[in-house]
Amino acid sequence: MNDVHTHKLIKLEDLTKGKPHRVEHNGKGVLLCRIEDSVYAVNDTCPHEDISLSLGVLCEHRLRCPLHGSEFDVRTGRVLNEPAEQDLPTYPVEINAGWVCIK
């Protein structure tokens, strides 16, 4: 990899389609979501309550919080319904030599 600021997180083949996968990056929980041939990365903590979204359900691009049912679009981090009101931070993802990487 040419970019020294890009970090390998997991092999793409180890990331199951349609199942959220939590990893640690720079001391923070990051949730990786593989949808078809794309991978998206969002903050793993629900902004409404302090709970890991890796315990939630991913249906297509919609991620549902396991605690109160708020849903987020993993492609953009946008909150789709209440009670959460704040969007999820997102991370740029690239696939490099079979690895899922973020900056």
C-alpha atoms as one frame of an Amber mdcrd trajectory, in Angstrom:
protein
   0.000   0.000   0.000   1.251   3.421  -0.884  -0.693   5.376   1.724   0.993
   5.038   5.125  -2.208   6.297   6.767  -4.310   3.380   5.502  -4.882   0.581
   8.002  -5.708  -3.050   7.234  -8.659  -4.212   9.309  -9.820  -7.599   8.049
  -9.547  -9.771   4.967 -12.499  -9.194   2.669 -13.165 -12.932   2.486 -13.624
 -12.982   6.296 -16.332 -10.314   6.197 -19.749 -11.953   5.864 -22.253 -10.215
   3.605 -25.227  -8.811   5.507 -23.693  -9.280   8.969 -22.226  -6.331  10.916
 -18.635  -6.914  12.065 -16.992  -4.881  14.841 -13.277  -4.035  14.745 -11.048
  -1.680  16.734  -9.364   1.227  14.958  -7.329   3.871  16.796  -9.026   2.918
  20.066 -12.563   3.219  18.695 -15.131   0.610  17.742 -15.819   0.593  14.010
 -18.601  -1.399  12.426 -17.927  -2.882   9.003 -20.907  -3.783   6.845 -20.517
  -5.736   3.600 -23.406  -5.225   1.225 -22.985  -7.088  -2.054 -19.574  -5.982
  -3.380 -19.279  -2.836  -1.233 -18.021  -2.384   2.327 -19.059   0.508   4.559
 -17.620   1.586   7.910 -19.503   3.497  10.603 -19.006   4.208  14.281 -20.074
   1.154  16.308 -21.764   3.084  19.134 -25.372   4.226  18.849 -25.534   8.022
  19.350 -28.833   7.675  21.243 -27.630   5.181  23.857 -24.169   3.831  24.554
 -24.603   0.382  22.999 -22.678  -1.503  20.339 -24.477  -1.520  17.014 -22.713
  -4.802  16.196 -25.505  -6.404  18.241 -28.070  -4.957  15.837 -29.563  -6.237
  12.608 -28.399  -5.282   9.117 -31.045  -5.493   6.397 -29.699  -4.328   3.057
 -28.257  -0.876   3.908 -30.350  -0.345   7.064 -28.756  -1.014  10.442 -31.139
  -1.323  13.401 -29.990  -0.541  16.933 -30.678  -3.501  19.259 -31.813  -1.301
  22.141 -34.484   1.098  20.862 -34.803   0.243  17.171 -33.315   3.382  15.634
 -32.151   2.719  12.092 -29.161   4.118  10.222 -28.078   4.035   6.596 -24.606
   2.449   6.712 -23.732   4.001   3.345 -24.001   7.548   4.687 -24.379   7.187
   8.479 -27.682   9.066   8.246 -30.239   8.350  10.957 -33.434   7.019   9.356
 -35.807   6.957  12.320 -36.134   7.866  15.992 -35.356   7.799  18.804 -31.808
   8.562  17.591 -31.433  12.064  16.157 -27.710  12.169  15.377 -26.052  10.571
  12.335 -23.270   8.016  12.710 -19.733   9.051  11.830 -18.486   7.199   8.737
 -15.012   6.161   7.633 -13.623   5.940   4.092 -13.119   2.313   3.051 -10.999
   0.813   0.339 -10.221  -2.747  -0.632  -6.514  -3.300  -1.220  -4.998  -6.698
  -2.096  -7.970  -8.493  -0.532  -7.928  -6.434   2.688 -10.597  -4.051   3.962
  -8.742  -0.837   4.852  -9.735   2.521   6.311  -7.892   5.800   6.671
